[in-house]
Amino acid sequence: MTQDDSKRRALGEFIKSQREQTTPQQLGLGHLSHGTRRRTPGLRREEVAQLCGISVTWYTWIEQGRTDSISPQALARIAETLHLPRAKRAYLFELAEKKDPVHQHEHSESVPPEILDVVRSIRQPAYVLDRYWNALASNGPARALFTGWLSARSESSNLLYFTFCNAASQQLITDWEQRAHRLVAEFRADCGHYLDDPQVHRMVEELSQRSALFERAWRLQDVVEREGGKRLFCHPLRGELAYTQVNFRVANRPDLKLITLMPA
């Protein structure tokens, strides 16, 4: 059995298990149980297929792992028909290696209160970035370090715009050109799932127009993980500073990243 066969089988088995655990009553379809004998309390294949608007034959093939031509839209209809909660829906799309059409452009500018509490409680610089690398939250030490970016007087809360369009970044970041190149490669890796997002397109176009360095770096198609590591700064008031950057993903908000800078 090939790896692709294993993935299709795992997807089919997961969908089948969720169908068998979903009763007509859960979907407000109690009438389907009246006057008929059901071997199991769960939905039948033909019932799910009808509710999803797909053929019974094709739906059966999906459960049997016999097809890989499942569109994201069809997966979304299956998830909605079976009333899959967020975690199970995400798992469904991970198994299928497809992007969820409902959540791929979902974006919220709000930060969960518990994450805000964490940011405030950290004594070292800490901030939260969204998928576009806008800083949605930061603590006092971070604002004191990034005076040209996180302060209320900054032009933009976006890390890329600060790095490439604000002269203060070149004075603050010790190895500015090297870090700038790496930031572009990290951003490309970070937004790989959202390259068709209109806002990402607008950002890349504007940054390319405003910064020749960004344009060159973006054209290189380089991709690296945002893995943290040593960060050097030359602060206008505090002089040379060295930190170790540690990154965290927010479990229930994968579009958010918590960045912390610990003294090196």
N, C-alpha and C positions, 0 to 999 in steps of 0.2 A: 504494500500500500504506500503510495507516494504521500509527501507532506500535504499536497493540495487535497488529496482524497481524505486524509485525516481531518483537515480543517472543515471540509464540507460535511463529513460525518458528524463531527463535534457540533457544528451549527445545527444540523438536522435533529440531532438528539436533544439539544437544548430547547429548540422550538417545540418538539414533540412533548418534552416533559412539562413545558409551560402550558401547552394546550390541555394535557391530561389533568393539570391542577386547576384549570379554570372551569367553573361550572356555569351553566346557562343562567342560574340565579345571580351570579356575580355580575353578569352583563345586563341584567334586567330582562332576561329572555326565559323566564321560568316556564312559559307556555311550551317551550320545546320539550320539556320533560313530561308533559301531560299526555296520557294516552299512548306512550311509547315505552318500551323496555330498553334501558340503557345498561350495557355491561359495566361501564365505569361512569362515575359522576362527571367526568370532564367532557369538554366539547369534542365532537367528531371532526374528522378532517374536512368533510364536505361543509360543515357549518362554518369553520374558520375560513375556508376558501371563499364561501359565499359572502361572509362578512367583510373579507378583504378585497372582494371584487376580482379574484383570480380563479383560474380553472382548478378543479379538483385534482386533475392529473398533474399539473405543474406543482401545486402545493404538496402533493404526495412525493414528487421527486425531490423537493426541498428537504422534507423530513427524512428521506432515504439517502440524502447526500449525493444525489445523482445529477445535480446541476450546479454550475457556478455562475450562471447568468442571472443573478438576483440583483435587481436595481435597488439603490438606497430607498427609493419611494415605496417599493413593494415591502422591503424590510420595515419601513416606518409604519405601513398599514398593518402588518402583522403585530408589531409592538403595540400599536394603539388598540387593535382588536383584543389582544390578550391582556390589556391594561398593565403592561410591564412597568414597574417602578423605575426610577432613574438609573439605579445601579444595574439592574437586569437589562435595561434598554442599552446602556453603554456597553455591557458585556456582549450583547447580541451583535452590535456593530463592530466590536473588536474581533469577534470570531469570523465575521464576514469580511473583515478588512475593508469596510466601507465607511464613508463619512455620513453621519446622521444629518439629513437635510433640515431637521428642526433645530438642532443645537449647533451646527457648524458656524452659523453667523450670530449665535446668541451672545450677547455682550451686555454686561451690566456694569455701571460705573460705581455701584455700591460695594462696600467691603463688609463682610460679616462682622458684627460687633465683637465677637470673640477674637477675630484676627486683629482688629483695632486695639483690643486690650493687650494682646501679645506684643504688638509693635510698641505701644506706649511703655510696657513693662521692661523692655530690653534697654539696658543702660548704654549700649554701644549703638552706632548708627544702624538704623534698620528702616526699610521702606518696602512698599508693595507695588509691583508692576502688573498692569493688565496685559492682554495679549498683544497690544500695540506698543507696549513699553511706556505707557503713561504712568506716572507715579500717582496712585490713588490715595496713598497714606504714607506718612513718614513721621518719625519721632524727632525730638529736639536735637539730639546729637547728629542725626542725618542732615537736618536743615542747617546746622552750624558748619558741617563739613562741606556740603554742596551749596555754597552761598549763591552761586549763579544759576542753580537749577531748581532746588526745592524751596527757595525763599519766595515769599509772596510777590516779589518784584520781578521774578523771572519771566521771560517771554513765553515759555512753554513748559509744561510739566513732563514732556516727553524726553526720555533719556537720549534717543538718537538725535533729536533736534538740538538738545543741549550740547552734545558731543561735537556735532558737525557744523552747527550754525551759530554757536556762541563762543566768542574768542576766549571767554573766561575758562572754558574747558581745557584749552591748550596750556594755560598757565597752571591750572589745578592738577591735571593728570600728568604725572612725571613722564611716562613713556607714551605720550598722547598718540602719535601716529600708529604705533604698534597696537595699542589698545583699540584705536578706532577701527583698524582693519579687522581685528578679532570680533569687535562688536557686530559688525555687519555680517560676518560668518555665523555668529551666534543667533542673530535675529533671523537669518534665512532658515536656520535649523528650527528655531522656535515657531516660526509662522508657516512651516511647511504644509500644515493642514489648512491654512487660511490664505494661500497665495491667490485664490480666486476672489478674495474679499475685496470689494471696491475700496475700502478704507486703506488696506495695505497697498493697493495700486497707487492711490493718491499720495500716500506717504513716500513711496519709492520714487515716484515721478518728481515730487517737490524737492526731496532731499537730493536727488540727482541734479536738479537744476541749481540748487543752492550750494552744493559742495562737489567739486571735482573729485575729491578723494573718495567720497561716498559712491559716486558713479563708477569709478574705477574698481572699487572693492566689490560692489554689487555685481559688476560684469564678470568678475573672477569666478562666480558661482561656488565660492568656498563655503563649506559647511562644517561647523564644529559645535560641540555641546557647550552649553553655558554651565561650566563646571566649577566656577569659583577659582580660588587660588590667591596668590599674593597681589595686593594692590598698593601702589605707591602714589602719594600725593605731595604737592608742594602748596600748602595752605598759605594764603596771604598774611594771616596773623599768627599761625601756629607752626609754620615752617614745615620741615620734612615729616611726613607721617606714613606709617606702614601698617597695613591691615591684611587679614586673611578673609576673603569673601566666602561666605557659605550660603548656598541657595536652598530654598525649600519650596515644594509645590503644595498648594492648599488642596487637601484631599477632596472636598466636596465642591471645589471651584478650580478645576484644572487650568482655567484661563488666568489664574492669579499666581504670582510668584512672590515669596517673602525673601528679601535679600538682607543679609546681616553682614556687618564688617567688624571682625574681632581684631583687637590689637595684635600685631605680629610680633 
